[in-house]
Amino acid sequence: MISSKMVTDEKEIVLQDTLAAYNRVIVAFSGGIDSTLVLKEALNVLGKDNVLAVVANSELFTDEEFDKAINLANELDANVIGTQLDYLSNEEITNNTAQTWFYQKQMFFTRLEEIRQEKGFDIVLDGTIMDDNDDYRPGLVAKKEAGVVSPLQTANLYKTDVRSLAKKNGLSNWNKVPSCSVSSRFPYNTKINTQSIEQVMNSEKYLRGLGFTNARVRYHGDVARIEVPKDDIQLIIDNQDAIDDKLKSFGFNFVAVDLAGFQSGRMNSTLSEEELAANNG
C-alpha cells in the first residue's frame, strides 16, 4: 500500500521539476504557507539570484502582515521587495461587488507583471492550491488572464500536502492560520472606506491580543459579528464585557457572536448560483 507520505514526496518532485523549467522567477509572496512553500522550493531549485519575492501592501491588509511577510522572506534568505497598491481607487472594490476579488487580483498581477518586465524575469508564480478550485475564486480568472503560473496546482498539491512539505522543509509557518483581504469581512455591495476598514482591523487585532488565533469581525453597519471556531466561543463569552466595550470604542454600536462559528468565505453564501458561476469564469 502506498503511504500518503510517499505520494506527497512524489508531488514534491513534480513541483521541483516544474520550477526547474524556468530560469528566473517572481513569487507573489504573502507570507502564507502556500506561497512560502513556493518560495522555499524555488530558492532550492533555482538559487537566490534567480528568485524574487514580491510582497504587496495595501489598505486591505494589515501592516503587521506585510512586515511579517518581508521578515519571513529575509529569514529564508530570499531577495524581496515590497510594493504598494491602492485598491480603493477601484470602484468595484470600494463598492465590494461580487467581482471585487477579480479586480483586486487583476491590480496585483498587473503590478507583478510590470516588475517582471522591468527586472527581466521569466514568469510570475503564485501559491494557488488545488483546494482553491472548490471555492468561489473569481481571482483565478484574473490569474489566468495575467499568465501567472501556480506550481502547487501543477503538482496537484492540496493544503494537507502543503503543510506536510512545509513541516518537512522546516518552514516556521507550516501551521499558520490563513489570512485574507479585509474586504471579506464586508457583505457584498457594502461600500468600503478607510474608516470601516480601520474598525474591523482594530477589532481583530484586539481579539488576537486576547489569544484568538483565528477570529473574524464581520462588518454589518453598526453591528460587529464575531466569528471564532466553535471551541473558542466560550472564551468570547468569558470576556464578553471587555470585548463589548472595546469594539464599541472602535465605532460599533452592537457586538454579536456567530453561534455557527468561524467559516472561511462566509459572505459568499449570500451569492446566487448565477453570480457564483459568472464570476468564477
Secondary structure as UniProt FT lines:
FT   HELIX           4..20
FT   STRAND          25..28
FT   HELIX           33..46
FT   HELIX           48..50
FT   STRAND          51..57
FT   TURN            59..60
FT   HELIX           63..75
FT   TURN            76..77
FT   STRAND          79..84
FT   HELIX           87..89
FT   HELIX           91..94
FT   TURN            95..96
FT   TURN            98..99
FT   HELIX           100..119
FT   STRAND          123..125
FT   HELIX           130..134
FT   HELIX           139..146
FT   HELIX           151..154
FT   TURN            155..156
FT   HELIX           159..168
FT   TURN            169..170
FT   TURN            172..175
FT   HELIX           182..185
FT   TURN            188..189
FT   HELIX           194..209
FT   TURN            210..211
FT   STRAND          216..220
FT   TURN            221..222
FT   STRAND          223..227
FT   HELIX           230..232
FT   HELIX           233..238
FT   HELIX           240..249
FT   TURN            250..251
FT   STRAND          254..257
FT   TURN            259..260
FT   TURN            264..265
FT   HELIX           266..270
FT   HELIX           273..279
//
